[in-house]
């Protein structure tokens, strides 16, 4: 395997990781920001108020974006495994 091939595979893996994890991370960020603004305006400092909505939001995002994430990962893995003999030379 040449250096350019290894760098290309690494770049693809990083992009896939960002695309797969991005929707859940962005949704968690938005929910956390909304809850923080709510806590600031009401001066309510309850720790469980920050975690429970984020967990629910991430679970909902996993249900909604799950097929897309699975399809993306399967496409990447099948591309890697399909070209495995080419990478070994």
C-alpha positions in Angstrom: 0.0 0.0 0.0 1.4 3.3 -1.0 1.4 6.4 1.2 -1.1 8.2 -1.0 -3.5 5.3 -0.7 -3.1 5.2 3.1 -3.7 8.9 3.3 -6.7 8.7 1.0 -8.2 5.9 3.1 -7.5 7.9 6.3 -9.1 11.0 4.9 -12.2 9.0 3.8 -12.5 7.4 7.2 -12.4 10.9 9.0 -15.0 12.3 6.6 -17.2 9.3 7.1 -16.9 9.6 10.9 -17.9 13.3 10.7 -20.8 12.6 8.4 -22.1 9.7 10.6 -21.6 11.4 14.0 -22.5 14.9 12.9 -26.2 14.9 13.0 -26.3 13.5 16.6 -23.6 15.9 17.8 -25.3 18.9 16.3 -28.7 18.0 17.7 -27.1 17.5 21.1 -25.4 20.8 20.9 -28.6 22.6 20.0 -30.6 20.9 22.7 -27.8 21.7 25.3 -27.8 25.3 24.2 -31.6 25.7 24.5 -31.6 24.0 27.9 -28.7 26.3 29.1 -30.6 29.4 28.0 -33.7 28.1 29.8 -31.7 27.5 32.9 -30.1 30.9 32.8 -33.3 32.7 32.4 -35.1 30.8 35.1 -32.1 30.5 37.4 -32.8 26.8 37.7 -29.6 24.8 38.4 -30.7 21.2 38.1 -28.1 18.8 36.7 -30.5 16.2 35.4 -32.3 18.9 33.4 -29.3 19.1 31.1 -28.6 15.4 30.6 -32.0 13.8 30.1 -33.2 16.0 27.1 -29.8 15.5 25.4 -30.0 11.7 25.8 -33.6 11.7 24.4 -32.5 14.0 21.5 -29.6 11.7 20.7 -31.8 8.6 20.8 -34.3 10.2 18.5 -31.6 11.3 16.2 -30.2 7.8 16.1 -33.7 6.5 15.2 -34.2 9.1 12.5 -30.6 9.1 11.0 -29.9 5.4 11.7 -30.6 4.0 8.3 -28.5 6.8 6.6 -25.6 6.2 9.0 -25.8 2.4 8.5 -25.9 2.8 4.7 -22.9 5.1 4.8 -20.8 2.8 6.9 -21.8 -0.3 4.9 -20.8 1.5 1.7 -17.4 2.5 3.1 -16.8 -1.0 4.5 -17.8 -2.8 1.3 -15.5 -0.4 -0.6 -12.6 -1.2 1.7 -13.2 -5.0 1.6 -13.8 -5.0 -2.1 -10.5 -3.5 -2.8 -8.6 -5.3 -0.1 -6.4 -7.3 -2.6 -5.4 -4.0 -4.3 -4.3 -2.5 -1.0 -2.1 -5.5 -0.1 0.2 -5.0 -3.1 
